[in-house]
């Protein structure tokens, strides 16, 4: 059989991870799209891709592709996904899925109505720590779940001079680390503990100065570089998270999952779980000690990018979904659910109230 063909829209993370992941998993990347032709040509040439587009709608309209991968700023996710679905394409869309739950619901419903495979790029569900913790929770390792805490402190925005202004600094583009980073963790927490009943959140900009590279003018970012939230779950228990790109020194990530019979710990040097993470555990008062991760959760190594192997697992599921007429998790429903939580978090930060998730 001929290789399935995909088009990649957005060539930041799209070029770093989407493109090599699809190629490594047996897909032909037929074309790539960027607003900047020189960027598109550079990425295409490096990957052996012939065709480039500066208009993503031209890529979507191609008859020779079965699927589209969207790795652009969040503002564009809804219109590009809707255009791709209208053209009969299967879609992997980056996170955060949309600008709000209304957009997310329309994307969800359209994919379902057209019978197309739709997945959200929450690839870290497949990493060993995350998958093994989910198994241990299902087996009752910690007893009744009571609380989860996550601390993530990085110095990405700590510099002697204001950082360059990008779309991440602009509210209208969907910037801010709650969406960029918090959405991954919200998806992971939902995967472990079920649906969220309510949210209390505070957003902050601790290092708001950004520099417009064209004019050199220093401006204030419109979006958060720090957040804290508490999620209360329908099934019981709560999860808190505090995260910042404005902390120094960087201290990585520490996740603690606690129940009435034990604790599970997962640590990371950066914001994302790696393909060789270990779960540390205590049960019924025993000392904390590393567990042996089951072999079926261990990912192969891909030295090109530490995020690549998890994304390749997502592409494998996407391929199976297309072949079987299904949408494997994380689906567009998962994207919509996550967006509901993000909307409630932003409402909570603005109002100072705990907000129920619709």
C-alpha positions in Angstrom: 0.0 0.0 0.0 1.1 3.6 -0.7 2.2 5.6 2.3 -0.5 7.8 3.8 0.1 11.5 3.1 -0.1 14.4 5.5 0.4 18.2 5.4 2.0 20.0 8.3 0.8 23.6 9.1 3.1 25.6 11.4 6.9 25.1 11.4 8.1 25.8 14.9 7.2 22.7 16.9 5.7 21.4 13.7 9.2 21.2 12.1 10.9 20.0 15.3 8.5 17.2 16.2 5.4 16.8 14.0 7.3 16.4 10.7 9.9 13.9 11.8 7.3 12.0 13.8 5.0 11.4 10.8 8.0 10.5 8.6 9.3 8.0 11.2 5.9 6.4 11.5 5.5 5.6 7.8 3.8 8.7 6.6 4.8 10.8 3.6 4.8 14.5 4.4 3.5 15.9 1.1 3.7 19.6 2.0 4.4 22.0 4.7 3.0 25.5 5.3 4.3 28.6 7.0 3.5 32.3 6.7 7.2 32.8 5.7 8.3 31.1 2.5 11.9 31.1 3.5 11.1 29.3 6.7 8.9 26.8 4.9 11.6 26.1 2.3 14.3 25.6 4.9 12.2 23.1 6.9 11.1 21.3 3.7 14.6 21.0 2.3 15.9 19.7 5.6 13.3 17.0 5.7 13.2 16.1 2.0 9.8 17.6 1.4 9.1 19.0 -2.0 6.1 21.3 -1.7 5.6 24.4 0.4 2.7 26.7 1.0 2.4 30.1 2.6 -1.4 29.9 2.6 -2.5 27.0 4.8 -5.9 26.8 3.0 -4.1 25.9 -0.2 -2.4 23.0 1.7 -5.7 21.9 3.2 -7.4 21.9 -0.3 -4.9 19.4 -1.7 -6.5 16.2 -3.0 -3.4 14.1 -2.3 -3.3 14.3 1.5 -5.5 12.4 3.9 -4.6 14.3 7.1 -3.5 17.7 8.4 -1.3 18.4 11.5 -1.9 21.9 12.9 0.9 23.4 15.0 0.2 27.1 14.9 -0.8 29.7 17.6 -4.1 28.8 19.3 -6.0 31.6 17.6 -5.8 29.7 14.3 -6.7 26.3 15.6 -10.5 26.6 15.2 -10.5 28.1 11.6 -7.8 25.7 10.3 -9.4 22.7 11.9 -12.9 23.6 10.6 -11.4 24.1 7.1 -9.6 20.7 7.3 -12.7 18.9 8.4 -14.8 20.5 5.7 -12.2 19.3 3.2 -12.5 15.7 4.6 -9.1 15.6 6.3 -8.3 13.8 9.5 -6.7 16.2 12.0 -4.1 16.3 14.8 -4.4 19.7 16.4 -1.9 21.2 18.9 -2.8 22.3 22.4 -4.4 24.4 23.7 -7.1 23.0 21.5 -9.1 26.3 20.9 -9.6 29.8 22.2 -12.7 28.8 24.2 -15.1 25.9 24.9 -17.5 27.2 22.3 -14.9 26.8 19.5 -13.8 23.5 20.9 -17.4 22.2 20.9 -17.8 23.1 17.3 -14.6 21.3 16.3 -15.7 18.3 18.3 -19.1 18.1 16.8 -18.0 18.6 13.2 -15.4 15.9 13.4 -17.9 13.5 14.8 -20.6 14.4 12.2 -18.2 13.9 9.4 -16.8 10.6 10.8 -13.2 11.9 10.7 -10.4 11.0 13.1 -9.5 14.0 15.4 -6.9 14.0 18.1 -5.3 16.7 20.3 -1.5 16.7 20.8 -1.4 15.8 24.4 1.2 13.2 23.6 2.6 13.0 27.1 -0.1 10.5 28.2 2.1 7.9 26.5 5.3 8.6 28.6 6.2 5.9 31.1 5.7 7.9 34.2 2.2 9.1 33.2 1.0 5.7 31.8 2.3 3.7 34.8 0.8 6.1 37.4 -2.5 5.7 35.6 -2.2 1.9 36.0 -1.2 2.1 39.6 -4.2 4.4 40.4 -6.6 1.9 38.7 -5.1 -0.9 40.7 -5.7 1.0 43.9 -2.0 1.3 44.8 -2.5 4.4 46.9 -6.0 3.5 48.1 -8.6 6.3 47.9 -7.2 9.3 46.0 -7.2 12.4 48.1 -4.8 15.0 46.5 -2.2 15.7 43.9 0.4 18.5 44.0 2.5 19.7 41.1 5.3 22.3 41.3 7.0 23.5 38.1 9.6 26.2 38.2 11.7 27.3 35.2 13.7 30.3 34.3 12.8 30.6 30.7 11.7 34.3 31.1 14.5 35.3 33.4 17.1 37.4 31.5 19.1 40.5 31.9 17.1 42.2 29.0 13.4 41.8 28.2 12.7 38.8 26.1 11.6 39.1 22.5 7.9 39.6 22.0 6.2 36.6 20.4 2.6 35.5 20.0 2.9 34.0 23.5 2.8 37.6 24.9 -0.6 38.4 23.2 -4.0 37.5 24.6 -5.6 37.6 21.2 -3.2 34.9 19.9 -4.0 32.6 22.8 -0.7 33.1 24.6 0.3 32.5 28.2 1.7 29.4 29.9 -1.7 28.4 31.4 -2.7 27.4 27.9 0.7 26.4 26.6 1.8 24.3 29.6 -1.2 24.1 31.9 -3.4 22.5 29.3 -1.0 19.5 29.1 -1.2 19.0 32.9 -5.0 19.5 33.0 -5.3 16.8 30.3 -3.0 14.5 32.4 -4.9 15.1 35.6 -8.3 14.4 33.8 -6.7 11.2 32.5 -5.8 10.1 36.0 -8.7 11.4 38.1 -11.7 12.0 35.8 -13.7 15.0 35.2 -13.2 18.4 36.9 -16.1 19.8 39.0 -14.7 23.2 39.8 -11.6 25.4 39.5 -9.9 28.1 41.6 -7.1 29.8 39.7 -4.8 32.8 39.9 -2.8 34.1 36.9 0.2 36.4 37.2 2.8 38.1 35.0 5.9 38.3 37.2 8.3 39.2 34.4 6.0 41.0 31.9 8.5 43.1 30.0 8.9 42.1 26.3 10.8 43.7 23.5 9.4 44.3 20.0 12.2 43.2 17.8 11.3 45.5 14.9 11.2 48.8 16.9 13.2 47.8 20.0 10.4 49.2 22.2 9.8 47.5 25.5 6.2 46.6 26.2 4.2 44.7 28.7 3.0 41.2 27.9 -0.8 40.7 28.0 -0.5 37.1 29.2 0.5 35.1 32.2 4.0 33.7 32.9 2.9 32.1 36.2 -0.3 30.4 37.4 -1.6 28.4 40.3 -4.8 26.4 40.4 -6.8 23.9 42.4 -9.0 21.4 40.5 -11.8 19.6 42.4 -12.8 16.4 40.8 -16.3 15.0 40.4 -15.2 11.6 41.8 -13.5 13.3 44.8 -10.1 14.6 45.6 -8.3 17.7 44.4 -5.2 18.6 42.5 -3.1 21.8 42.9 -0.5 23.1 40.6 1.8 26.1 40.7 4.0 26.8 37.6 6.2 29.6 36.5 8.6 30.5 33.7 9.8 33.4 35.8 11.5 31.5 38.6 15.2 31.3 39.3 17.0 29.0 39.4 15.1 26.4 37.4 14.0 23.5 39.7 12.1 21.4 37.2 8.9 19.6 38.1 7.7 17.5 41.0 4.4 15.7 41.0 3.0 14.0 44.1 -0.1 11.8 44.0 -1.5 10.9 47.4 -4.1 8.6 48.7 -5.2 7.2 52.1 -2.8 4.3 51.6 0.2 5.6 49.8 2.0 8.1 47.6 3.4 8.2 44.0 6.1 10.7 43.0 7.2 11.7 39.5 10.0 14.2 38.9 11.2 15.9 35.8 14.1 18.2 35.0 12.0 20.3 32.6 8.3 20.9 31.9 7.7 17.7 30.1 8.0 14.0 31.2 10.8 12.1 29.5 10.8 8.7 27.9 12.8 7.2 30.8 11.0 8.6 33.8 10.7 6.6 37.0 7.8 6.4 39.5 8.8 6.6 43.2 6.3 5.1 45.5 5.3 4.4 49.1 2.5 2.1 50.2 1.1 1.5 53.7 3.9 3.4 55.4 6.8 1.8 53.5 9.8 4.0 52.7 9.7 5.8 49.3 11.5 3.7 46.7 11.6 3.6 42.9 9.3 1.1 41.1 10.3 -1.0 38.2 8.4 0.4 35.2 6.6 -2.4 33.2 8.4 -3.1 29.9 5.4 -2.3 27.8 5.5 1.3 28.9 9.1 1.8 28.0 9.5 3.9 24.9 12.2 3.5 22.3 14.9 6.2 22.2 14.8 9.0 19.6 17.8 11.3 20.2 16.5 14.0 17.8 14.2 15.6 20.4 13.1 14.5 23.8 9.5 15.0 22.9 9.6 13.1 19.7 9.0 9.5 20.9 5.9 10.4 22.8 4.6 12.2 19.7 5.4 9.2 17.5 3.2 7.1 19.8 0.4 9.7 19.2 0.9 9.4 15.4 0.7 5.6 15.8 -2.7 5.9 17.5 -3.8 8.5 14.9 -2.9 6.0 12.1 -4.9 3.2 13.8 -7.8 5.6 14.3 -8.0 6.4 10.6 -7.7 2.7 9.7 -10.5 1.7 12.1 -12.8 4.8 11.7 -12.3 5.9 15.4 -10.6 8.7 17.3 -8.2 7.4 20.0 -7.6 9.4 23.1 -6.8 12.2 23.5 -9.8 13.0 21.3 -11.5 16.3 20.4 -13.9 15.5 23.3 -10.8 15.6 25.5 -9.8 18.9 24.0 -13.2 20.3 24.6 -13.2 19.1 28.2 -9.7 20.6 28.8 -10.9 23.9 27.2 -13.8 24.0 29.6 -11.4 23.8 32.5 -9.1 26.5 31.0 -12.2 28.8 30.5 -13.2 28.3 34.1 -9.6 28.9 35.3 -9.5 32.3 33.5 -12.9 33.2 34.9 -11.8 32.3 38.4 -8.6 34.4 38.1 -10.6 37.4 36.9 -13.3 37.1 39.5 -11.5 35.7 42.5 -14.1 33.0 42.8 -14.1 29.2 42.5 -15.9 28.5 39.2 -17.9 25.4 38.4 -16.9 23.6 35.1 -19.9 23.6 32.8 
